[in-house]
């Protein structure tokens, strides 16, 4: 499916209005498979939800180490 530049622009505007940004990640196939397993196990709606959750947990752990 070929998307027009206008379609992509509107999509990015909608994402930005939701307070988010789109990021393209280049990851090993094994990492994507792990994210997909986590998504399925947790019932998450998307890979983005899993990546955001992992980053949140990592930041919490880093803050806990800093304050310990």
C-alpha contacts under 8 A as a table, 3 or more apart, distances in Angstrom:
res1	aa1	res2	aa2	distance
3	X	7	X	6.24
3	X	8	X	6.74
4	X	7	X	5.17
4	X	8	X	6.43
5	X	8	X	5.17
5	X	9	X	6.09
6	X	9	X	5.01
6	X	10	X	6.18
7	X	10	X	5.24
7	X	11	X	6.12
8	X	11	X	4.99
8	X	12	X	6.13
9	X	12	X	5.21
9	X	13	X	6.21
10	X	13	X	5.00
10	X	14	X	6.24
11	X	14	X	5.18
11	X	15	X	6.32
12	X	15	X	5.06
12	X	16	X	6.10
12	X	21	X	7.54
12	X	22	X	7.31
13	X	16	X	5.06
13	X	17	X	6.10
14	X	17	X	5.08
14	X	18	X	6.43
15	X	18	X	5.17
15	X	19	X	6.75
15	X	20	X	5.50
15	X	21	X	6.18
15	X	22	X	7.34
16	X	19	X	5.06
16	X	20	X	4.99
16	X	21	X	5.72
17	X	20	X	7.27
27	X	31	X	6.31
27	X	32	X	6.70
28	X	31	X	5.29
28	X	32	X	6.57
29	X	32	X	5.14
29	X	33	X	6.21
30	X	33	X	5.02
30	X	34	X	6.26
31	X	34	X	5.04
31	X	35	X	6.23
32	X	35	X	5.01
32	X	36	X	6.09
33	X	36	X	5.02
33	X	37	X	6.20
34	X	37	X	5.08
34	X	38	X	6.18
35	X	38	X	5.06
35	X	39	X	6.03
35	X	47	X	6.43
35	X	50	X	6.67
35	X	51	X	7.63
36	X	39	X	4.93
36	X	40	X	6.19
36	X	47	X	6.71
37	X	40	X	5.17
37	X	41	X	6.06
38	X	41	X	5.04
38	X	42	X	5.93
38	X	50	X	7.07
39	X	42	X	5.36
39	X	43	X	5.73
39	X	44	X	4.89
39	X	45	X	7.21
39	X	46	X	6.66
39	X	47	X	6.37
39	X	49	X	7.91
39	X	50	X	6.17
40	X	43	X	5.06
40	X	44	X	6.57
41	X	44	X	7.90
44	X	47	X	7.59
44	X	49	X	6.30
44	X	50	X	6.93
45	X	49	X	6.74
46	X	49	X	5.37
46	X	50	X	6.95
47	X	50	X	5.16
47	X	51	X	6.23
48	X	51	X	5.11
48	X	52	X	5.98
49	X	52	X	5.20
49	X	53	X	6.08
50	X	53	X	5.01
50	X	54	X	6.13
51	X	54	X	5.13
51	X	55	X	6.20
52	X	55	X	5.15
52	X	56	X	6.11
53	X	56	X	5.04
53	X	57	X	6.19
54	X	57	X	5.13
54	X	58	X	6.14
55	X	58	X	5.03
55	X	59	X	6.17
56	X	59	X	5.19
56	X	60	X	6.20
57	X	60	X	5.05
57	X	61	X	6.16
58	X	61	X	5.12
58	X	62	X	6.13
59	X	62	X	5.01
59	X	63	X	6.11
60	X	63	X	5.13
60	X	64	X	6.13
61	X	64	X	5.03
61	X	65	X	6.25
62	X	65	X	5.19
62	X	66	X	6.25
63	X	66	X	5.01
63	X	67	X	6.23
64	X	67	X	5.29
64	X	68	X	6.04
65	X	68	X	5.18
